[in-house]
Amino acid sequence: MENSNDMDARQAERRHLDDIHTRIDTNLAELDRRLEAYSEDIQAQKEYLWSSRDEMDHIEKISARESIQQAVMTGDNALSRRKKLEKLQQSPYFGRFDFVQQGSVKPIYIGIHHFHDDLAGESRVHDWRAPIASMFYEVETGPASYESPEGHVAGEITLKRQFRIKGDEIELMIDSDVHVVDDVLQEELSRASDEGMKNIVATIQRDQNAIIRNDEAQALIIQGVAGSGKTSIALHRIAYLLYRFKDNLSSEDILIISPNRVFSDYIGNVLPELGEETVNQIGMEDLADELLDGQYRFETFFEQTTTLLEKNDETMKARLRYKASPEFLDDLDRYAGHIEANRFSAEDLWIARRLVPAWLLEEVFRKHRHLPTNERLKQVSWEIEKKIGNQYHYDLEPEERKQLKEAIKNMLRQSTLRETYKGFYDWLELPELFKPASRGRLEYADVFPLIYLKMRLEGIRSSWRNVKHLLIDEMQDYTPVQYAVIGRLFSCKKTILGDAFQSVNPYSASKADEIRRVMRQSRCVTLNKSYRSSLQITRFAQRISPNPDLEPIERHGQEPDVIRCRTRKEEMAAIDAMARDFLQGGEHNTLGILCKTQKQAKKVFEALDGQFDRLQLLGEHSHAFGRGIIVCTAHMAKGLEFDRVIVPDATVRHYATEMDRNLLYVACTRAMHRLVLTHTGSPTPFLVGD
């Protein structure tokens, strides 16, 4: 029961919320008036330009067009501000702290956007990314300070309060004398999942806030346990950087390397919710295809993983292990140096009865090693022609120029890129390590080594050279040679995140310290607290793949169930019943049925198809994630979360290898509230731990 002080505080906050809504409405009305005036002004200027075009000179026309363009930009800015105010109407703020300076108390309200009351000339709500807002996340009650544009500001926090506001209602109000209060976090975590990732501005923790606001690291590597919110934190970090460096960083300057299209769709709403434009996203396969100019056919990471799961080929595992090692990158570098040293066989050359010595040709060729091969040869021809002109005071005739180019081209020991790459394994005396995939395609493990060799020997042009910040998710699934390609391709700042415990392919996985060997000037941070799953689910998953550093959140729920069935038919009937219970219950939005292989997922989907309206099978070419029942592999489910998860066929035959252990761990850690595993026969030993 609330005491009188609590009731007085709630009534005061109720009046303040009403006042904020009134002020937002007033500012919206003023913005509408301005927008109408801008529209009329633009129309009048256009009509004047048209009617007076014959009487105006060129300079006057340019000036008139620039004036129209300026008015359009002003109107666009006003429209953008209007959209933010409309969003604030739904939930104007989520936090408040009272900041005392020199005896004067000032309540500071924090929201998803800044609200400056133009009519009163003061800020009513501060953007969560503003310098002053950092105190809300970082400081307990007591002495506090922040860095403003004007300098260091010190004072004291005497009150910290959190809200959940929906429209005109204060649904939750809690006072706290520590950083973001646990009750609010628990309230948020206990809610049902959504169709996409949600923003977490109201519950950002102190360690998360430090990562979000780090604007100095050249490469920030985030090792985060399952459910630590690392992807959400990385996206909030992007939103913060866009706010912090708004004058020279825009959404067009940012690129996300995403594991698949479903994940891209799942995270796609976070930045727009935070008031920023969506940013470009690309998958590693699409990036590879672009860098190779579409000239090579290769299997995808999804296909590679599927082959590993379905065939359990030991020779394939050995190939992948070597090609994912730091030693492989060292060997490839040595081979590139060997090719570079021996690919150009310079000879003394006579052109127009003038001698061009071999040493000079060799020197000029080496000088331009940064250029693609064809441009390099052109540059050598051009420089030699200039030297002949300077030395002998003779300009080559067109035919002589042609002879020079041809002679220099013939000194290059040229073979195709694929032949040169295949020759790497002959040079190592390990030719068995190069094996094409089905239909003569390159194995996925060979794609980025091939690109790296092309970079070293020929050079590469990319449409992404203007990227100013790169975000890489699922870092553990990329190899040192892939990071070497990324490092050469993107010289910008980077945010790299993942979890070594969630590698779906342990034969070609990277840990943070291995990435740091390739990514120089990087800083590594860890997130060990897991927020997604209930304590019972987290403990269950920990038995599958123990991580002593993981700290589960104290949110309680049902114990996971392991259901033994006598037959496959009985197992499918149990899954069918759980799916019906999910749809009829209405308390949850998403149920994931997570299988080991795509073949298994397809069989489960076909058994359920036609019985449920909201049923979706995700595969390599799927694009979207929605509410309802989702059937997919654990590989496809990485990065996603579900209210409930069912893992079928959790048998000793199905989950036996280290790769299987990782997949089972990934599947179980997707569950927020309920987890059920089914099996016939003997269950996998991973369910009882080592």
N, C-alpha and C positions, 0 to 999 in steps of 0.2 A: 504493500500500500504506500502511495506517495505521501511524504510529509508536506507541510505547508510551504517550506522553502522550495521543494521540488515543483510544487504546483505553481508557485509564483514564477519560477524560472521558466517553466513550460509556457505559461500565459504570456510572459514577456517575449519569449522566442516566437510564439504564435503571432503576436502583434508585429514583431520585426519581419516575419515572413510575409504577412499581409502587406506591410509597407514596401518590401522589396518587389512583390508582385505588382503593386500599384505603380511603382517607379519604372519597372520594366515595361508595363503597358503604356505609360506616358511616353517613354523613350521610343517605343515601337511606333506610336502614333506620330511622333515628330519625325522619325525616319521615313515613314510612309509619305508625310508631307514633303520632305526633302526629295525623295525618289520621284514623286510626281513633278516637282519643280525641275529636277535634273532632266527628266524625260521631255518636258515642255521646252526647256532651254536647248537641248540637243536638236529637237525637231525644228525649232526656230532658226538655229544656226545652219542646219542643213538646207532649209528653204531659202535663207539669205544667200548662201553659197551658190545655190542653183540659179536663183533669179539674177544675181549680180556677176555671174561668171564671165560675161563678156566685157565687163568694165574693170575687172580685177587683173592685176599683173601676176606673174608667176609667183613672186614672193608673197603677195597677199593671199593667194590660193593656198600655199603651203601653210601659212600662219593660221588660216581659217580651219584647215583640216586638223592641224595640231591642237587647236582649241577644242574642236569636236571630240578628238581622241582623249584629251584630258578630262573633258566632262564625262565621257563614257567610263573612264577609269575611276573617277570619283563616285559615279553611280554604282559601279561594280563593288567598290569597297563598302559603300553603304548597304548594298544588298547582302554582302557577306556578313556584315555586322548584324543585320536583321535576322539572318538564319541562326546566328549564335545566340541572340537574345531569345528567339523562339525556343531553342533547346533549353536555355536557362529557365524558361517558364515552367518546364516539366520538373526540374530539380535545380533550384538556383545555387545551392551550395551543399556541402556535406560536412564541413568542419568549421570550428571557430576557436580562436584562442585570444585571450586578452593580453595585450602587450603594454607593459608599463614603462614609460620613459619620463624621468624627472617628475615623478609624482602624478603624471597624467596617464589615465587608462584608456586604451583604444581597442575596441573589439575588432578583430580581423577575421573576416569570413573567407573561406576557401572553397572554390567551385571548379567545375571542369573548364569554364571560360572566365575571362575577365569581364566585369560589368562596370564600366565607367558611366556614371549618371551625368550625361552631358548637360542636362538642364540645371542640375545642382552643382556641377563642376567638381565632383569628387568620386573616388572609387568606392563602390559598395561591395563588390566581390572580387577577390584576387584569383587569377589563374593559378592552378596547382603547380605550374612550372616557374612562377615568378620567384625571384630571390627571397622575398619575405615569406613565401609559403614553405620554404625549406624548413623553417622552425617547427612547423606543424608535424613534420615527419621525423625530425631529428632530435628535438629538444623536449625534455621533461619539464614540468613546472619548476620555476626557479630562474636563475640567470640565463639569458639567451642573447644571441646576436646573429646578424646576417650581413652579407656583403651587398649593398645596394649600388646602383650606378654612381651615386654620389659619394660612396665610401662605406666604411665600417659603421654599423648601427648596433648599439648595445642597449639592453634593457632587461626586463624580467617578465616571464610568463606566469600569470597568476591563475589562469583558468584554461582548461582544454576541454572542448566539447565536440561530440560527433553526432551527426544526424543521418537519418534516411528520410528523404522528403520525396513525396510523389504528388505532383500538382500542388494543391492547397493544403495537403495533410502532412504533418510531421509524424511519420510512422514509427520512428525510433529516435530517442535522444538520450545520450549517455555522457556523463562527465567522467574525465579520466585525468590522473596526475602522472601518467606515463605516456610513452609514444603510442601510436595507433592502438586503440583499446581492443583487447582480445574478444570481448562480447560482440563487437561489430563484425570482426573477422569471422567469428563462429557463425553469426547470423547469415553472412554472405555465403560461406562455404556449405552451409546446410541446404541451400536453395537448389532447385533442379537446374540441370544444364540448359544451355541455349543452343541455337543453331550454329552459332559462331562463338569465337573467343570474346569475352567481355572485357571492358576496361576495368582497371583495379585502382583507380585514383583514390578512392575512399579508404582503401585498406593497405596501401603501400607501407611496407615495413622499413625500419631504419636501414638495414643492410641492402635492401632492394633500392631504396632511395639513393644511397651512395653510388650504386652502379648506374642508375638512370642519369644522375647529374654529373657523372665523370665525363668531362669534355676535353681531357688532356691526352689520354692514352692513344697511341698510334694504332694499336690493335688490342682490343679488350676481349679476353677469352673467358667465357662464363661456363664453368663446370657446375651444372646444377642437377641434383637428384630428381627422380621422377616426381612430378607434381609440385616442383619448387616454383613454378611460374616463370621460368627463364625466358620462354618465348614472349610472353606478355610483357615482361620487364624490358626485353630488348626492343619491343615495339614502342613502349612508353619512352624508352631512351631516345628512339628516333624522333618521337613527338617533341621531347624536350630539346633535342639539338635543333630541330626546325624552329622552335620558339627562341632558343638562345642565340642562334646565328641567322635570324630571319632575313638579314640584309644580304647575305651571300650564300645562303643554303636554301634550296627549295625541294619540294617532293620529287621533282624531275632529276635531281642530282643524286638520288638514293636508289640503290638496287638491292633486292633481296634474292639470294640464291635459296630456292625453296625445294624441299624433297619431292613434292608432287603437286598436281593441280588441285586435288581435294584439300590439301593443307593450305594452299594459297587461298582457296575460297573460304576456308574456316577462319583464317586470320584477317580476311579482307576488310572486315568492318571496324577493326580496332582504331586505326588512324582516323577514319572519318568521324567516329564517335568522339575522338579527342580534338576534332575541329581541324584536322589536316587532310590534305588531298591524299588519295591512294598513291603508292609508289610502285615502280616497276618491279616485277618479279620474273625470274627465269630459273628453269631447272638445269641441272648440270648437263643432261643430254642435249638440250637445246643450245646451250652455250658451246658444247663440243662441236655440234653440227655447224654452228656459225663459224667457229675458229678453223674448221677444216673445209670451209666453203662448200659444204654439202657433198663433198667428193668421195666420202667413205661411208660404207654401211657398217653399222655396229649394233651389238645387242645392248639392251638397256640394263640399268642397275636392277630393276624389277625382274627382268628375265634372268640375270645372273643369279639373283637370290632364289628365284623359283627353281632353277637348275640344281643349285646346291641342296635345296630342301628335298627335291624329288629324287635325285640320283645319288647324293652322298658320295661324290667322286673324290677319292683321296688325292689323285694326281692334280685335279683341279684346285683342291684346297692348297696343295703345295705351291702351285703357280701363283695363287692369290696371295699367300703369305709372303712370298719373296717380293712380289710387285707392290706390296703394301709396306715394305720395310724401308727404313732410312738408308740401309746399305744399297738397296736397289737404285735409289736416287743418286747416291754417290757413284755407283757403277755407270749409270746413264750419263752423268756429267763427264766421267773419264772417257767414255765412248764418244761423246759429242766432241770433246777436245781432240781425240784421235782422228775423227773424221775431218774436223776443221783443219788439222795440221797436214792432212794428206789428200784433201779433195782437189786442191789446185796445184797442178804440176807446171810451174812456170818454166819457160824456155826462152833463150835469146831469140829476139824477133826482129826481122828486117822489114821495114815498111818504107816505101819510096826511097830505097837504098840508104835508109837511116837505121842505125842500130838502137833497139830498145832492149836493154839487158834484163835477164831473168830476175835478178835481185830487185830491180825497180818494180816489175810487175807483181812480184810476191809482196813487196812492201805496201803497194797501193791496195792490193786485194785484202790484206790483213787489216789495213786501216779502216776499212768500211764493213767490218764484220757485223755491225748492228743493222745493216740493211738487208731486206729480202734478197735472195740470190739474183734474180733477174735485174733488179735495180743496182745491185752491187756490181754486176758485170758492166752495165751501162756506165756507171760512175768510173770504173777502171778505164774503159775505152775513152771516155771524155777527158779524164785527167792525163792519160798518155798522149792523146791528141794535142792537149794544151802544152805539154812538156816538149813535144816535137816542135811545135810552133815557137816556143820560147828559146829552145836550145839551138834549133837549126834555122830559125826564121823562115819556116815553110808551112804553108797551110795545105792540109791533105785534100786531095780531090775526092769527090763522092765515092768513086770506086775504091780508092785507097782506104777511105774511112770504113767502107763495108768490109774490106779485107782485114782491117784491124779488129773489128768487132767479131768477125768469124774466127780469127786466130785465137783471140782471148777466150771465146766461148769453148773452143776445142781443148783448151788447157784444163777445163773443169771436168773432173771425173764425176759425171752426173749419173745418178740412178733415181728411181722414184722414191718418194718418202717411205712408202710401205716396204720397199726392198731394203732401204737403208736401215729402217727399224728392225726388220727381220734379221739383218746382218748383225745387229747388236748381240743376238743370242748365239750366233755362230762365233762371234768375237769372244764371247764368254765361254765358248765350248759347252753350251747348254741349249742346243737347238730345240730340245723337247719342251722348253718353256714357252715357245711360241706355238700356239695352237688355235686356228680359227674357230669361231663358233659356228652354229648351224647356218647353212646356205652361204658359206664362205665369208661371213661377216667377221669383223674383229670382235674378239672377246672384250667385254666392257673394261676389264683390267688393263687392256692394251691401249685404250683410247687416249687417255691423258698422257701416258708416256710418249705416244706418237706425237701429240700436240706439243709436248715439252721439247722433243727433238726438233720439231718444225720451228719452234721459237728460237732454239739455239742456232740452227743452221740456216734458216730461211727468213725468219722474222714473220710476224703476224700482224694483220690490221684488224682492229676491233671497233665496233660501234659504241662500246662501253667505256672508251678512254676518258670521257668527261665525268665519270662517276666520282662523287666526292665522299660518299660513305657507303660501304658495303656491309650487308648483314648476311651471315652464313648460319643457317640453322642445321641441326643434326650433325654437328661437326665430327662426331665419332665415325660417321660413315664415309668420310673422305680420307684419302691416303696422302702420305707426304708428297708424292709427285703431283697430286691434284692441288695441294696447297702451294707447291712451287709454281705451278701454272698460274694460279690465282694471284700469287705474290708478284709475278712478272706482269700480269695483265692489269692489275689494279694497284696503283701506287698510293691510293687514298687511305683514309682511316677506316678501320674495320671493327665490327662487333661479331664475335664468333662464339656460338653457344651449342651446348649439347651435354650428353651424359655417357661416359664410357661404359656404364652398366646397361645401356640400352642399345648397344650395337646389334643390329639384326644379322650382321655378317662379321663374326669375330676374326675371320681369316684376313680381312682387309679393313681393320678398324684403327683409329688414331686416338691417342689420349692427349690431354692438354699439353704435357711436357714435350711430346713428340711434335705437336703443332708449333710450339715455341721454337724448336730447333730450326724450322723453316721460316716462320714468321718472326723476324727480328723486331726488336723494340716493342714486344708484346707484354701485356700485363695480365696475369691470371687471377680471377676471383672465384670463390666457391659459394654455392648456395646449398646448404645441407638440410634446411627445413622443408618438409614435404606437406603441402596444403591440400592436395586434390582429394585423396582417399581418406576414408574413416580410419581410425586407429586400428581397428580389427583387420581391415583389408591391407593396410600397410604392413602390419606384422606378418600376415600371411605371405605377402609377396617377399618379405625379407627372408623368409625361410627358403624360398626358391633361389634367391641370389643375394646373399647377405652383404650389406654395406654398413660397416660399423660407424661411418660418419653421418648416416641419415638420421634426422631428428623428426619423428612424426608429430603432427599437430594433434592435440588432445580433443578430437571430435569423435564421438562414439556412434556406432551403428551396429547393424546385424553382423554376426560372424559369417564369413564366407562358407558356402556349402560345397562339399564334394559328393556328388550323387553317383552311386554305382547302379548301373542298369544291366539287366541280364542279356538283352539283345540290342542290336542297332535300332530296330523298330521301336523298342521301349525307350531308348535314348532320344529318338526324334520326337516321340510322343511327349516326353518330359520337357523338351525344348519348346515344343508347340504350346504346351500348357503354360510355361513361364512367359512366353510371348503374349498369350491372351491375358494373363494376369497383369502384365505391364500395360497393355492398351486399355484394359478395363479400370485399372487403378486410378489413372489420371494424375497421380502425384508427381510423376517423372516424365521427362520429354524424350529421352534417348535410351535405347537398348542396343548395345553392341554385341553381336554374336561373332566372336573373333576366332578364326581358324588358323591352322598352321600353314596350309598351302591354298593356292587359288582353286585348285581342283576340289578340295574339300569344301571350300566356301561356296563354290558353285553348286555342289550336291546339296548342301544345307539349304541354300536359297531356293533351289528347284523343289525341294520337299515342302517348303513353306509357301511358295509362290501360289497366288490365287486364293489364299486363305486370309491374307491381311492386306489392307489398303495401303498402309504406310510401311512398305517393305522395299529396301534398296540394296543392291549388290554393288559394292565398290571394287573396281579393278584398275589396271594400269592407266586406262584412258578415261576414267571418271573425272568429272570436273567439279562436283558440288557435294556438300554435306548438309543434310537436313534433319529435321525431327523424325521420330519414328524408330523402326527397326532397321539397323544397318548390319549387313553381313559382309565381312571382309577378312583379310589376313591381319595378323598382328603387325606385319611389316607396313601395311597400308594405314593401320590405326595409329602409328607413331605420331605424337604431337597432338592427337585428338583426345577427347575425354567423353565418357558416357555416364549417365546416371546409374545404369545397370550394365553388367557385362556377363555373358555366358561364354565359357570356353569349352567347346565340345571335344570329345575324343582325347581326353587328357590321360592317355595310356603310356605304358612303358615303351611300346613300339613307336608311338608317335613323337614322344618327347624324350630323346635319349642322349643326344650330343650336346656339346657346349652351346652350339648355335641354337638348338632347340630350347635349352635352358633360358637363353637370352630372350627368345621369342615368347616363351611362357611368362617370363617376368614382365615384358612389355605389355602383353595382353592383360595380365592381372592388374597392373598399375594404371590402366585406362579407367578403371571403375571408381566412381565417386562414392556411391552409397551402397550398392549391392553387388556381390560377386558369387557366381555359381560355376563350378566345373563339373562336367559329366564324363563318364567313361564306362566302357564295358571291359571285362577282364581286369588285368592288373593295372593299377594306376602308375603314372610316372613316379620314379623315386624322388624327383625334385620337389614333390609336394610335402615331403617330410624332412627336407634339408639334407645336408651332408652328414 
